[in-house]
Amino acid sequence: MNSTRDEKILKKFGKHLEELRLERKLSLRKLADIADVDFSQIHRIEKGITNPSLTMLLALADALKVSIPELLNF
């Protein structure tokens, strides 16, 4: 894997996730509550620090009321 490429993808996805969250006027904590995950996980994803699992992506899409394709359309 190309770590530079991976970092760029993670940061771009994180920015997209943050935009979706803010469009819905949700705080990190509120989104975490709805998705039933720790808010620090969402923070790390939005900052491009961590790679979300498939189950995390499903939880986030459900909490944001978007499809997986929409969540991954960044």
Distance bins in CASP14 RR format, pairs under 12 A and 6 or more apart:
PFRMAT RR
TARGET T0000
AUTHOR 0000-0000-0000
RMODE 2
METHOD distances of the structure
MODEL  1
1 7 0 0 0 0 0 1 0 0 0 0 0
1 9 0 0 0 0 0 1 0 0 0 0 0
1 10 0 0 0 0 0 1 0 0 0 0 0
1 51 0 0 0 0 0 1 0 0 0 0 0
2 8 0 0 0 0 1 0 0 0 0 0 0
2 9 0 0 0 0 1 0 0 0 0 0 0
3 9 0 0 0 0 0 1 0 0 0 0 0
3 10 0 0 0 0 0 1 0 0 0 0 0
3 51 0 0 0 0 0 1 0 0 0 0 0
4 10 0 0 0 0 0 1 0 0 0 0 0
4 11 0 0 0 0 0 1 0 0 0 0 0
5 11 0 0 0 0 0 1 0 0 0 0 0
5 12 0 0 0 0 0 1 0 0 0 0 0
6 12 0 0 0 0 0 1 0 0 0 0 0
6 13 0 0 0 0 0 1 0 0 0 0 0
6 48 0 0 0 0 1 0 0 0 0 0 0
6 49 0 0 0 0 0 1 0 0 0 0 0
6 50 0 0 0 0 0 1 0 0 0 0 0
6 51 1 0 0 1 0 0 0 0 0 0 0
7 13 0 0 0 0 0 1 0 0 0 0 0
7 14 0 0 0 0 0 1 0 0 0 0 0
7 47 0 0 0 0 0 1 0 0 0 0 0
7 48 1 0 0 1 0 0 0 0 0 0 0
7 49 0 0 0 0 1 0 0 0 0 0 0
7 50 0 0 0 0 0 1 0 0 0 0 0
7 51 0 0 0 0 0 1 0 0 0 0 0
8 14 0 0 0 0 0 1 0 0 0 0 0
8 15 0 0 0 0 0 1 0 0 0 0 0
8 48 0 0 0 0 1 0 0 0 0 0 0
8 74 0 0 0 0 0 1 0 0 0 0 0
9 15 0 0 0 0 0 1 0 0 0 0 0
9 16 0 0 0 0 0 1 0 0 0 0 0
9 45 0 0 0 0 0 1 0 0 0 0 0
9 48 0 0 0 0 1 0 0 0 0 0 0
9 51 0 0 0 0 1 0 0 0 0 0 0
9 52 0 0 0 0 0 1 0 0 0 0 0
9 72 0 0 0 0 0 1 0 0 0 0 0
9 74 0 0 0 0 1 0 0 0 0 0 0
10 16 0 0 0 0 0 1 0 0 0 0 0
10 17 0 0 0 0 0 1 0 0 0 0 0
10 44 0 0 0 0 1 0 0 0 0 0 0
10 45 1 0 0 1 0 0 0 0 0 0 0
10 46 0 0 0 0 1 0 0 0 0 0 0
10 47 0 0 0 0 1 0 0 0 0 0 0
10 48 1 0 1 0 0 0 0 0 0 0 0
10 49 1 0 0 1 0 0 0 0 0 0 0
10 50 1 0 0 1 0 0 0 0 0 0 0
10 51 1 0 0 1 0 0 0 0 0 0 0
10 52 0 0 0 0 1 0 0 0 0 0 0
10 74 0 0 0 0 0 1 0 0 0 0 0
11 17 0 0 0 0 0 1 0 0 0 0 0
11 18 0 0 0 0 0 1 0 0 0 0 0
11 44 0 0 0 0 0 1 0 0 0 0 0
11 45 0 0 0 0 0 1 0 0 0 0 0
11 46 0 0 0 0 1 0 0 0 0 0 0
11 47 1 0 0 1 0 0 0 0 0 0 0
11 48 1 0 1 0 0 0 0 0 0 0 0
11 49 0 0 0 0 1 0 0 0 0 0 0
11 50 0 0 0 0 0 1 0 0 0 0 0
11 51 0 0 0 0 0 1 0 0 0 0 0
11 74 0 0 0 0 0 1 0 0 0 0 0
12 18 0 0 0 0 0 1 0 0 0 0 0
12 19 0 0 0 0 0 1 0 0 0 0 0
12 45 0 0 0 0 0 1 0 0 0 0 0
12 46 0 0 0 0 0 1 0 0 0 0 0
12 48 0 0 0 0 1 0 0 0 0 0 0
12 72 0 0 0 0 0 1 0 0 0 0 0
12 73 0 0 0 0 0 1 0 0 0 0 0
12 74 1 0 1 0 0 0 0 0 0 0 0
13 19 0 0 0 0 0 1 0 0 0 0 0
13 20 0 0 0 0 0 1 0 0 0 0 0
13 44 0 0 0 0 0 1 0 0 0 0 0
13 45 1 0 0 1 0 0 0 0 0 0 0
13 46 0 0 0 0 1 0 0 0 0 0 0
13 47 0 0 0 0 0 1 0 0 0 0 0
13 48 1 0 0 1 0 0 0 0 0 0 0
13 49 0 0 0 0 0 1 0 0 0 0 0
13 50 0 0 0 0 0 1 0 0 0 0 0
13 51 0 0 0 0 1 0 0 0 0 0 0
13 52 1 0 0 1 0 0 0 0 0 0 0
13 56 0 0 0 0 0 1 0 0 0 0 0
13 57 0 0 0 0 1 0 0 0 0 0 0
13 60 0 0 0 0 0 1 0 0 0 0 0
13 71 0 0 0 0 1 0 0 0 0 0 0
13 72 1 0 0 1 0 0 0 0 0 0 0
13 73 0 0 0 0 0 1 0 0 0 0 0
13 74 1 0 1 0 0 0 0 0 0 0 0
14 20 0 0 0 0 1 0 0 0 0 0 0
14 21 0 0 0 0 1 0 0 0 0 0 0
14 22 0 0 0 0 0 1 0 0 0 0 0
14 42 0 0 0 0 1 0 0 0 0 0 0
14 43 0 0 0 0 0 1 0 0 0 0 0
14 44 0 0 0 0 1 0 0 0 0 0 0
14 45 1 0 1 0 0 0 0 0 0 0 0
14 46 1 0 1 0 0 0 0 0 0 0 0
14 47 1 0 0 1 0 0 0 0 0 0 0
14 48 1 0 1 0 0 0 0 0 0 0 0
14 49 0 0 0 0 1 0 0 0 0 0 0
14 50 0 0 0 0 1 0 0 0 0 0 0
14 51 0 0 0 0 0 1 0 0 0 0 0
14 52 0 0 0 0 1 0 0 0 0 0 0
14 57 0 0 0 0 0 1 0 0 0 0 0
14 60 0 0 0 0 0 1 0 0 0 0 0
14 71 0 0 0 0 0 1 0 0 0 0 0
14 72 0 0 0 0 0 1 0 0 0 0 0
14 74 1 0 0 1 0 0 0 0 0 0 0
15 21 0 0 0 0 0 1 0 0 0 0 0
15 22 0 0 0 0 0 1 0 0 0 0 0
15 45 0 0 0 0 0 1 0 0 0 0 0
15 46 1 0 0 1 0 0 0 0 0 0 0
15 47 0 0 0 0 1 0 0 0 0 0 0
15 48 0 0 0 0 1 0 0 0 0 0 0
15 74 1 0 0 1 0 0 0 0 0 0 0
16 22 0 0 0 0 0 1 0 0 0 0 0
16 23 0 0 0 0 0 1 0 0 0 0 0
16 45 0 0 0 0 0 1 0 0 0 0 0
16 46 0 0 0 0 1 0 0 0 0 0 0
16 48 0 0 0 0 0 1 0 0 0 0 0
16 52 0 0 0 0 0 1 0 0 0 0 0
16 57 0 0 0 0 0 1 0 0 0 0 0
16 60 0 0 0 0 0 1 0 0 0 0 0
16 61 0 0 0 0 0 1 0 0 0 0 0
16 64 0 0 0 0 0 1 0 0 0 0 0
16 66 0 0 0 0 0 1 0 0 0 0 0
16 70 0 0 0 0 1 0 0 0 0 0 0
16 71 1 0 0 1 0 0 0 0 0 0 0
16 72 0 0 0 0 1 0 0 0 0 0 0
16 73 1 0 0 1 0 0 0 0 0 0 0
16 74 1 1 0 0 0 0 0 0 0 0 0
17 23 0 0 0 0 0 1 0 0 0 0 0
17 24 0 0 0 0 0 1 0 0 0 0 0
17 26 0 0 0 0 0 1 0 0 0 0 0
17 28 0 0 0 0 0 1 0 0 0 0 0
17 31 0 0 0 0 1 0 0 0 0 0 0
17 35 0 0 0 0 0 1 0 0 0 0 0
17 41 0 0 0 0 0 1 0 0 0 0 0
17 42 1 0 0 1 0 0 0 0 0 0 0
17 43 0 0 0 0 0 1 0 0 0 0 0
17 44 0 0 0 0 0 1 0 0 0 0 0
17 45 1 0 0 1 0 0 0 0 0 0 0
17 46 1 0 1 0 0 0 0 0 0 0 0
17 47 0 0 0 0 0 1 0 0 0 0 0
17 48 0 0 0 0 1 0 0 0 0 0 0
17 50 0 0 0 0 0 1 0 0 0 0 0
17 52 0 0 0 0 1 0 0 0 0 0 0
17 56 0 0 0 0 0 1 0 0 0 0 0
17 57 0 0 0 0 1 0 0 0 0 0 0
17 59 0 0 0 0 0 1 0 0 0 0 0
17 60 1 0 0 1 0 0 0 0 0 0 0
17 61 0 0 0 0 0 1 0 0 0 0 0
17 63 0 0 0 0 0 1 0 0 0 0 0
17 64 0 0 0 0 1 0 0 0 0 0 0
17 66 0 0 0 0 0 1 0 0 0 0 0
17 70 0 0 0 0 0 1 0 0 0 0 0
17 71 1 0 0 1 0 0 0 0 0 0 0
17 72 0 0 0 0 0 1 0 0 0 0 0
17 73 0 0 0 0 0 1 0 0 0 0 0
17 74 0 0 0 0 1 0 0 0 0 0 0
18 24 0 0 0 0 0 1 0 0 0 0 0
18 26 0 0 0 0 0 1 0 0 0 0 0
18 27 0 0 0 0 0 1 0 0 0 0 0
18 28 0 0 0 0 1 0 0 0 0 0 0
18 31 0 0 0 0 1 0 0 0 0 0 0
18 42 0 0 0 0 1 0 0 0 0 0 0
18 43 0 0 0 0 1 0 0 0 0 0 0
18 44 0 0 0 0 0 1 0 0 0 0 0
18 45 0 0 0 0 1 0 0 0 0 0 0
18 46 1 0 1 0 0 0 0 0 0 0 0
18 47 0 0 0 0 1 0 0 0 0 0 0
18 48 0 0 0 0 0 1 0 0 0 0 0
18 60 0 0 0 0 0 1 0 0 0 0 0
18 64 0 0 0 0 0 1 0 0 0 0 0
18 74 0 0 0 0 0 1 0 0 0 0 0
19 26 0 0 0 0 0 1 0 0 0 0 0
19 46 0 0 0 0 1 0 0 0 0 0 0
19 64 0 0 0 0 0 1 0 0 0 0 0
19 66 0 0 0 0 0 1 0 0 0 0 0
19 70 0 0 0 0 0 1 0 0 0 0 0
19 71 0 0 0 0 0 1 0 0 0 0 0
19 73 0 0 0 0 0 1 0 0 0 0 0
19 74 0 0 0 0 1 0 0 0 0 0 0
20 26 0 0 0 0 1 0 0 0 0 0 0
20 31 0 0 0 0 1 0 0 0 0 0 0
20 42 0 0 0 0 0 1 0 0 0 0 0
20 45 0 0 0 0 0 1 0 0 0 0 0
20 46 0 0 0 0 0 1 0 0 0 0 0
20 60 0 0 0 0 1 0 0 0 0 0 0
20 61 0 0 0 0 1 0 0 0 0 0 0
20 63 0 0 0 0 1 0 0 0 0 0 0
20 64 1 0 1 0 0 0 0 0 0 0 0
20 65 0 0 0 0 1 0 0 0 0 0 0
20 66 1 0 0 1 0 0 0 0 0 0 0
20 67 0 0 0 0 0 1 0 0 0 0 0
20 70 0 0 0 0 1 0 0 0 0 0 0
20 71 1 0 0 1 0 0 0 0 0 0 0
20 72 0 0 0 0 0 1 0 0 0 0 0
20 73 0 0 0 0 0 1 0 0 0 0 0
20 74 0 0 0 0 1 0 0 0 0 0 0
21 27 0 0 0 0 1 0 0 0 0 0 0
21 28 1 0 0 1 0 0 0 0 0 0 0
21 29 0 0 0 0 0 1 0 0 0 0 0
21 30 0 0 0 0 1 0 0 0 0 0 0
21 31 1 0 1 0 0 0 0 0 0 0 0
21 32 0 0 0 0 0 1 0 0 0 0 0
21 34 0 0 0 0 0 1 0 0 0 0 0
21 35 0 0 0 0 0 1 0 0 0 0 0
21 39 0 0 0 0 0 1 0 0 0 0 0
21 42 1 0 0 1 0 0 0 0 0 0 0
21 43 0 0 0 0 0 1 0 0 0 0 0
21 45 0 0 0 0 0 1 0 0 0 0 0
21 46 1 0 0 1 0 0 0 0 0 0 0
21 60 0 0 0 0 1 0 0 0 0 0 0
21 63 0 0 0 0 1 0 0 0 0 0 0
21 64 1 0 0 1 0 0 0 0 0 0 0
21 65 0 0 0 0 0 1 0 0 0 0 0
21 66 0 0 0 0 0 1 0 0 0 0 0
21 71 0 0 0 0 0 1 0 0 0 0 0
22 28 0 0 0 0 0 1 0 0 0 0 0
22 30 0 0 0 0 0 1 0 0 0 0 0
22 31 0 0 0 0 0 1 0 0 0 0 0
22 46 0 0 0 0 0 1 0 0 0 0 0
22 64 0 0 0 0 0 1 0 0 0 0 0
23 31 0 0 0 0 0 1 0 0 0 0 0
23 64 0 0 0 0 1 0 0 0 0 0 0
23 65 0 0 0 0 0 1 0 0 0 0 0
23 66 0 0 0 0 1 0 0 0 0 0 0
23 70 0 0 0 0 0 1 0 0 0 0 0
24 30 0 0 0 0 1 0 0 0 0 0 0
24 31 0 0 0 0 1 0 0 0 0 0 0
24 34 0 0 0 0 1 0 0 0 0 0 0
24 60 0 0 0 0 0 1 0 0 0 0 0
24 63 0 0 0 0 1 0 0 0 0 0 0
24 64 1 0 0 1 0 0 0 0 0 0 0
24 65 1 0 0 1 0 0 0 0 0 0 0
24 66 0 0 0 0 1 0 0 0 0 0 0
25 31 0 0 0 0 0 1 0 0 0 0 0
25 64 0 0 0 0 0 1 0 0 0 0 0
26 32 0 0 0 0 1 0 0 0 0 0 0
26 33 0 0 0 0 1 0 0 0 0 0 0
26 34 1 0 0 1 0 0 0 0 0 0 0
26 35 0 0 0 0 1 0 0 0 0 0 0
26 39 0 0 0 0 0 1 0 0 0 0 0
26 42 0 0 0 0 1 0 0 0 0 0 0
26 46 0 0 0 0 0 1 0 0 0 0 0
26 60 0 0 0 0 0 1 0 0 0 0 0
26 63 0 0 0 0 1 0 0 0 0 0 0
26 64 1 0 0 1 0 0 0 0 0 0 0
26 65 0 0 0 0 0 1 0 0 0 0 0
27 33 0 0 0 0 1 0 0 0 0 0 0
27 34 0 0 0 0 0 1 0 0 0 0 0
27 39 0 0 0 0 1 0 0 0 0 0 0
27 42 0 0 0 0 1 0 0 0 0 0 0
27 43 0 0 0 0 0 1 0 0 0 0 0
27 46 0 0 0 0 0 1 0 0 0 0 0
28 34 0 0 0 0 0 1 0 0 0 0 0
28 35 0 0 0 0 0 1 0 0 0 0 0
28 37 0 0 0 0 0 1 0 0 0 0 0
28 38 0 0 0 0 0 1 0 0 0 0 0
28 39 1 0 1 0 0 0 0 0 0 0 0
28 40 0 0 0 0 1 0 0 0 0 0 0
28 41 0 0 0 0 1 0 0 0 0 0 0
28 42 1 0 1 0 0 0 0 0 0 0 0
28 43 1 0 1 0 0 0 0 0 0 0 0
28 44 0 0 0 0 0 1 0 0 0 0 0
28 45 0 0 0 0 0 1 0 0 0 0 0
28 46 1 0 0 1 0 0 0 0 0 0 0
28 47 0 0 0 0 0 1 0 0 0 0 0
28 60 0 0 0 0 0 1 0 0 0 0 0
28 63 0 0 0 0 0 1 0 0 0 0 0
29 35 0 0 0 0 0 1 0 0 0 0 0
29 37 0 0 0 0 0 1 0 0 0 0 0
29 38 0 0 0 0 1 0 0 0 0 0 0
29 39 1 0 1 0 0 0 0 0 0 0 0
29 40 0 0 0 0 0 1 0 0 0 0 0
29 41 0 0 0 0 0 1 0 0 0 0 0
29 42 0 0 0 0 1 0 0 0 0 0 0
29 43 0 0 0 0 1 0 0 0 0 0 0
30 37 0 0 0 0 0 1 0 0 0 0 0
30 39 0 0 0 0 1 0 0 0 0 0 0
30 42 0 0 0 0 0 1 0 0 0 0 0
30 63 0 0 0 0 1 0 0 0 0 0 0
30 64 0 0 0 0 0 1 0 0 0 0 0
31 37 0 0 0 0 1 0 0 0 0 0 0
31 38 0 0 0 0 0 1 0 0 0 0 0
31 39 1 0 0 1 0 0 0 0 0 0 0
31 41 0 0 0 0 0 1 0 0 0 0 0
31 42 1 0 1 0 0 0 0 0 0 0 0
31 43 0 0 0 0 0 1 0 0 0 0 0
31 45 0 0 0 0 0 1 0 0 0 0 0
31 46 0 0 0 0 1 0 0 0 0 0 0
31 56 0 0 0 0 0 1 0 0 0 0 0
31 59 0 0 0 0 1 0 0 0 0 0 0
31 60 1 0 0 1 0 0 0 0 0 0 0
31 61 0 0 0 0 0 1 0 0 0 0 0
31 62 0 0 0 0 0 1 0 0 0 0 0
31 63 1 0 1 0 0 0 0 0 0 0 0
31 64 1 0 0 1 0 0 0 0 0 0 0
31 65 0 0 0 0 0 1 0 0 0 0 0
32 38 1 0 0 1 0 0 0 0 0 0 0
32 39 1 1 0 0 0 0 0 0 0 0 0
32 40 0 0 0 0 1 0 0 0 0 0 0
32 41 1 0 0 1 0 0 0 0 0 0 0
32 42 1 0 1 0 0 0 0 0 0 0 0
32 43 0 0 0 0 1 0 0 0 0 0 0
32 44 0 0 0 0 0 1 0 0 0 0 0
32 45 0 0 0 0 0 1 0 0 0 0 0
32 46 0 0 0 0 0 1 0 0 0 0 0
32 56 0 0 0 0 0 1 0 0 0 0 0
32 59 0 0 0 0 1 0 0 0 0 0 0
32 60 0 0 0 0 1 0 0 0 0 0 0
32 63 0 0 0 0 1 0 0 0 0 0 0
32 64 0 0 0 0 0 1 0 0 0 0 0
33 39 0 0 0 0 1 0 0 0 0 0 0
33 42 0 0 0 0 0 1 0 0 0 0 0
33 59 0 0 0 0 0 1 0 0 0 0 0
33 63 0 0 0 0 1 0 0 0 0 0 0
34 42 0 0 0 0 0 1 0 0 0 0 0
34 59 0 0 0 0 1 0 0 0 0 0 0
34 60 0 0 0 0 1 0 0 0 0 0 0
34 61 0 0 0 0 0 1 0 0 0 0 0
34 62 0 0 0 0 1 0 0 0 0 0 0
34 63 1 0 1 0 0 0 0 0 0 0 0
34 64 0 0 0 0 1 0 0 0 0 0 0
34 65 0 0 0 0 1 0 0 0 0 0 0
35 41 0 0 0 0 1 0 0 0 0 0 0
35 42 1 0 0 1 0 0 0 0 0 0 0
35 45 0 0 0 0 0 1 0 0 0 0 0
35 52 0 0 0 0 0 1 0 0 0 0 0
35 55 0 0 0 0 0 1 0 0 0 0 0
35 56 0 0 0 0 1 0 0 0 0 0 0
35 57 0 0 0 0 0 1 0 0 0 0 0
35 58 0 0 0 0 1 0 0 0 0 0 0
35 59 1 0 1 0 0 0 0 0 0 0 0
35 60 1 0 1 0 0 0 0 0 0 0 0
35 61 0 0 0 0 1 0 0 0 0 0 0
35 62 1 0 0 1 0 0 0 0 0 0 0
35 63 1 1 0 0 0 0 0 0 0 0 0
35 64 0 0 0 0 1 0 0 0 0 0 0
35 65 0 0 0 0 0 1 0 0 0 0 0
35 71 0 0 0 0 0 1 0 0 0 0 0
36 42 0 0 0 0 0 1 0 0 0 0 0
36 55 0 0 0 0 0 1 0 0 0 0 0
36 56 0 0 0 0 0 1 0 0 0 0 0
36 58 0 0 0 0 0 1 0 0 0 0 0
36 59 1 0 0 1 0 0 0 0 0 0 0
36 60 0 0 0 0 0 1 0 0 0 0 0
36 62 0 0 0 0 1 0 0 0 0 0 0
36 63 0 0 0 0 1 0 0 0 0 0 0
37 43 0 0 0 0 0 1 0 0 0 0 0
37 44 0 0 0 0 0 1 0 0 0 0 0
37 45 0 0 0 0 1 0 0 0 0 0 0
37 50 0 0 0 0 0 1 0 0 0 0 0
37 52 0 0 0 0 1 0 0 0 0 0 0
37 53 0 0 0 0 0 1 0 0 0 0 0
37 55 0 0 0 0 1 0 0 0 0 0 0
37 56 1 0 0 1 0 0 0 0 0 0 0
37 57 0 0 0 0 0 1 0 0 0 0 0
37 58 0 0 0 0 0 1 0 0 0 0 0
37 59 1 0 1 0 0 0 0 0 0 0 0
37 60 0 0 0 0 1 0 0 0 0 0 0
37 62 0 0 0 0 0 1 0 0 0 0 0
37 63 0 0 0 0 1 0 0 0 0 0 0
38 44 0 0 0 0 1 0 0 0 0 0 0
38 45 0 0 0 0 0 1 0 0 0 0 0
38 50 0 0 0 0 0 1 0 0 0 0 0
38 56 0 0 0 0 0 1 0 0 0 0 0
38 59 0 0 0 0 0 1 0 0 0 0 0
39 45 0 0 0 0 0 1 0 0 0 0 0
39 46 0 0 0 0 0 1 0 0 0 0 0
39 63 0 0 0 0 0 1 0 0 0 0 0
40 46 0 0 0 0 0 1 0 0 0 0 0
40 47 0 0 0 0 0 1 0 0 0 0 0
40 49 0 0 0 0 0 1 0 0 0 0 0
40 50 0 0 0 0 1 0 0 0 0 0 0
41 47 0 0 0 0 0 1 0 0 0 0 0
41 48 0 0 0 0 0 1 0 0 0 0 0
41 49 0 0 0 0 1 0 0 0 0 0 0
41 50 1 0 0 1 0 0 0 0 0 0 0
41 51 0 0 0 0 0 1 0 0 0 0 0
41 52 1 0 0 1 0 0 0 0 0 0 0
41 53 0 0 0 0 1 0 0 0 0 0 0
41 55 0 0 0 0 0 1 0 0 0 0 0
41 56 1 0 0 1 0 0 0 0 0 0 0
41 57 0 0 0 0 0 1 0 0 0 0 0
41 59 0 0 0 0 1 0 0 0 0 0 0
41 60 0 0 0 0 1 0 0 0 0 0 0
42 48 0 0 0 0 0 1 0 0 0 0 0
42 49 0 0 0 0 0 1 0 0 0 0 0
42 50 0 0 0 0 1 0 0 0 0 0 0
42 52 0 0 0 0 1 0 0 0 0 0 0
42 56 0 0 0 0 1 0 0 0 0 0 0
42 57 0 0 0 0 0 1 0 0 0 0 0
42 59 0 0 0 0 1 0 0 0 0 0 0
42 60 1 0 0 1 0 0 0 0 0 0 0
42 63 0 0 0 0 1 0 0 0 0 0 0
42 64 0 0 0 0 0 1 0 0 0 0 0
43 49 0 0 0 0 1 0 0 0 0 0 0
43 50 0 0 0 0 1 0 0 0 0 0 0
43 52 0 0 0 0 0 1 0 0 0 0 0
44 50 1 0 1 0 0 0 0 0 0 0 0
44 51 0 0 0 0 1 0 0 0 0 0 0
44 52 0 0 0 0 1 0 0 0 0 0 0
44 56 0 0 0 0 0 1 0 0 0 0 0
45 51 0 0 0 0 1 0 0 0 0 0 0
45 52 1 0 1 0 0 0 0 0 0 0 0
45 53 0 0 0 0 0 1 0 0 0 0 0
45 56 1 0 0 1 0 0 0 0 0 0 0
45 57 0 0 0 0 1 0 0 0 0 0 0
45 59 0 0 0 0 0 1 0 0 0 0 0
45 60 1 0 0 1 0 0 0 0 0 0 0
45 71 0 0 0 0 0 1 0 0 0 0 0
46 52 0 0 0 0 0 1 0 0 0 0 0
46 60 0 0 0 0 0 1 0 0 0 0 0
48 74 0 0 0 0 0 1 0 0 0 0 0
50 56 0 0 0 0 1 0 0 0 0 0 0
51 57 0 0 0 0 0 1 0 0 0 0 0
52 58 0 0 0 0 1 0 0 0 0 0 0
52 59 0 0 0 0 1 0 0 0 0 0 0
52 60 1 0 0 1 0 0 0 0 0 0 0
52 61 0 0 0 0 0 1 0 0 0 0 0
52 68 0 0 0 0 0 1 0 0 0 0 0
52 71 0 0 0 0 1 0 0 0 0 0 0
52 72 0 0 0 0 0 1 0 0 0 0 0
53 59 0 0 0 0 1 0 0 0 0 0 0
53 60 0 0 0 0 0 1 0 0 0 0 0
54 60 0 0 0 0 0 1 0 0 0 0 0
54 61 0 0 0 0 0 1 0 0 0 0 0
54 68 0 0 0 0 1 0 0 0 0 0 0
54 71 0 0 0 0 0 1 0 0 0 0 0
54 72 0 0 0 0 0 1 0 0 0 0 0
55 61 0 0 0 0 0 1 0 0 0 0 0
55 62 0 0 0 0 0 1 0 0 0 0 0
55 68 0 0 0 0 0 1 0 0 0 0 0
56 62 0 0 0 0 0 1 0 0 0 0 0
56 63 0 0 0 0 0 1 0 0 0 0 0
56 68 0 0 0 0 0 1 0 0 0 0 0
56 71 0 0 0 0 0 1 0 0 0 0 0
57 63 0 0 0 0 0 1 0 0 0 0 0
57 64 0 0 0 0 0 1 0 0 0 0 0
57 66 0 0 0 0 0 1 0 0 0 0 0
57 67 0 0 0 0 0 1 0 0 0 0 0
57 68 1 0 0 1 0 0 0 0 0 0 0
57 69 0 0 0 0 0 1 0 0 0 0 0
57 70 0 0 0 0 0 1 0 0 0 0 0
57 71 1 0 0 1 0 0 0 0 0 0 0
57 72 1 0 0 1 0 0 0 0 0 0 0
58 64 0 0 0 0 0 1 0 0 0 0 0
58 66 0 0 0 0 0 1 0 0 0 0 0
58 67 0 0 0 0 0 1 0 0 0 0 0
58 68 1 0 0 1 0 0 0 0 0 0 0
58 71 0 0 0 0 1 0 0 0 0 0 0
58 72 0 0 0 0 0 1 0 0 0 0 0
59 66 0 0 0 0 0 1 0 0 0 0 0
59 68 0 0 0 0 0 1 0 0 0 0 0
59 71 0 0 0 0 0 1 0 0 0 0 0
60 66 0 0 0 0 1 0 0 0 0 0 0
60 67 0 0 0 0 0 1 0 0 0 0 0
60 68 0 0 0 0 1 0 0 0 0 0 0
60 70 0 0 0 0 0 1 0 0 0 0 0
60 71 1 0 0 1 0 0 0 0 0 0 0
60 72 0 0 0 0 0 1 0 0 0 0 0
61 67 1 0 0 1 0 0 0 0 0 0 0
61 68 1 0 1 0 0 0 0 0 0 0 0
61 69 0 0 0 0 1 0 0 0 0 0 0
61 70 1 0 0 1 0 0 0 0 0 0 0
61 71 1 0 1 0 0 0 0 0 0 0 0
61 72 0 0 0 0 1 0 0 0 0 0 0
61 73 0 0 0 0 0 1 0 0 0 0 0
62 68 0 0 0 0 1 0 0 0 0 0 0
62 70 0 0 0 0 0 1 0 0 0 0 0
62 71 0 0 0 0 1 0 0 0 0 0 0
63 71 0 0 0 0 0 1 0 0 0 0 0
64 70 0 0 0 0 1 0 0 0 0 0 0
64 71 1 0 0 1 0 0 0 0 0 0 0
65 71 0 0 0 0 0 1 0 0 0 0 0
66 72 0 0 0 0 1 0 0 0 0 0 0
66 73 0 0 0 0 1 0 0 0 0 0 0
66 74 0 0 0 0 0 1 0 0 0 0 0
67 73 0 0 0 0 1 0 0 0 0 0 0
END
